Amino acid sequence: MDSPAPNAPSPVRPDRAQPPVRVALFAGAYTHIADGVSLTLNRLVEHLEAQGVAVRIFAPTVDDPAIEDHAGTLVPVPSLPLPGRSEYRLSLGILPSVQRALDAFSPTLYHIATPDLLGRHALYRARSTDTPVVASYHTHFSSYLKYYHLDILERPLWAYLRSFYNRCAQVYVPTHAMATVLRTQGIDSPFRLWPRGVDTDRFSPTRRSEAWRQAHGIDPDAVVVAFVSRLVWEKGLGVYADVIRRLERQNVPHHSLVVGDGPARSALQARLPNATFTGFLEGDALAHAYASSDVFLFPSDTETFGNVTLEAMASGLPTVCADAAGSRDLVADGTTGRLCPPEDAGAFADATRTLVTDHDRRRRMAAAAHERAQDFTWTNVLRRMHQYYGEVLGAATRPGSPSSSLPPTNTAA
């Protein structure tokens, strides 16, 4: 499954005025979708540039991006829409226009966020120029196959991922559980833990708003069971709908709130006619939605890290999540929320019903979830990456070389 490396001219010698550390970041999505991966990478770039690190992002672009005010300098990569899922893009790799920009930048480190054709070409390019390369694992691709009836591809997919990640100096994983999954599949590159962060000022119980609830038709005494995500079936929408319908049949008083948009929205609305659908929210509007809810139900088992789960916890919500790698390091079962067997709608319904009807338990778990979320500030999370880059660059360059280490971390950033 290896793609041939594009023919590349000799690397351009960097200008003396260029910063000594230059990171080329390759991503399948950076601006055209405002998902957890894109937002995390934007935060990383913003942090690195604040520390004096030069960054170039190589990623697909569209005419109407979801993230218009992106961080850093973005080099457009030619791409095509994914058939049947046009919101995703298939990059065409390092074509001549991209190669010229890459040569002019002359990176000292390659960071690959997506193991697609662009990532594969970047991996070959890094190795051909003897430049260290690292990768971050954002998408648990094998877990998506079942939703598209492509289970037959699981073995060749893991074979490809092994060949890809085992050529990297470090692989950044969001949870210990995900590292275990990758090790089990034969990926033996050095792992470094890189969880996601949360803005604990924005996502806070103080953002709860009775006015917001009233504006969305939610009764003052209603217990709101919220779901926040892109509305695609692989996010566990079928289980969420099944749980809500079970609660309705059992006459458990609650109010279903769905925050997000996507191709499955119409079908989900048809299944949940009594739910409130807000569409896509961000910023303060999203913070109000979380904090004005009471229970967070997120059955997805495709996450590498539960960004929305962490935001819900920071907002003071007990969470009911799938017992999968993306949630296991976040949710303490029975303390901050509940973990249920993936796709077991009955177990999810039982756990949700208990939290809806037991006010004291809900309040205890909410407080514990909020406290747990304070361990994941963005400053601490992003500083880790700065340190990891330093490890790789220090090992790859001669002692005393100007690019052998990163500048000291600015703790005020």
Buried (B, 14 or more C-beta within 10 A) or exposed (E): EEBEBBEBEEBEEBEEEBBBBBBBBBBBBBBBBBBBBBBBBBBBBBBBBBBEBBBBBBBBBBEEBBBEEBBBEBBBBBBEBEEEEEBBBBBBBBBEEBBEBBBBBBBBBBBBBBBBBBBBBBBBBBBEBEBBBBBBBBBBBBBBBBBEEEEEEBEEBBEBBBBBBEBBBBBBBBBEBBBBBBEEBEBEBEBBBBBBBBBBEBBBBEBBBEEBBEEBEBEEEBBBBBBBBBBBBBBBBBBBBBBBBBBBEEEBEBBBBBBBBBBBBEBBBEBBEEBBBBEBBEEEEBBBBBBBBBBBBBBBBBBBBBBBBBBBBBBBBBBBBBBBBBBBBBBBBEBBBBBBEBBBBEBBBBBBBBBBBEEEEBEBBBBBBBBBBEBBBBEEBBBBBBEBBBBBBBEBBEEEEEBBBBEEBEEEB
